[in-house]
Amino acid sequence: MPQRFFVDTNVFYSKTLMDWLFLLKQENNTMFQLHATEDVFAEVALNMQKSTRACQDISSAVEWN
């Protein structure tokens, strides 16, 4: 019986953690089951929007020669 894991926002938001998680899942599909909720995905989307907006603010503040 595979182990069941609840994947939190921090894992989905971090590209490195998400890449490792899905690499493990791809290599051995029966090792574990991944679970998350709609709230987790909503929080990830919100964090990505905030991050993108912050990057846009920084790039607009920098003078490009």
N, C-alpha and C positions, 0 to 999 in steps of 0.2 A: 504494500500500500504506500503510495507516494506521500511525502510530507506536504502539508498545506501551509503556504506563506501569504500573509497579508502584506502587500507592497504599499508603502507609505509614499507621500508626496516627495520626500527628499530623494528617494530612489529614482522616481520618474523625472524629477527636475535635473538631476545630475546625469549628464551624458555618459560619463565614465561608469557610474554604477549601473545605469540602465543597459549599457553595452555588455558589461560583464554578466548581468542577470540573464539577458536574452541569449548570450553565447552559451551559457550553461544549459539553458532550456533547450536550445537547438541541438546541442551535443548529446543530451540524454533527456528525451522528452518525458520519460516516466519517473525521473528523479523527484520532481516536486510539481505542485500545482500552484499557480499564481492567482491571487485574489485581490481585488481592489473595489472601491465604491465610486459612485458618481461624484461624491464630495471630494475624493482624492483627485480625480481628474479635473474638477472645477478649480481646485486650489492650484494645481500644476499650471493650468491655463492662465489663471490670474497672476501667478508668479512670473510666468514667461512674458506676459504683457507688461508687467512692471519693469522687468529687466530690459526688454526691448525699448521701452519708453526712456529709461535711464540712459541707455546707450545712445539713443537719438539725441537726447539733451546734451550729453557730453560731446558728441561729434559736432553738433551745431555750435557749441561754445568754442570749439577749437578753430583757429584760423588756418585754412589750408592755403599754402602758397603755390 
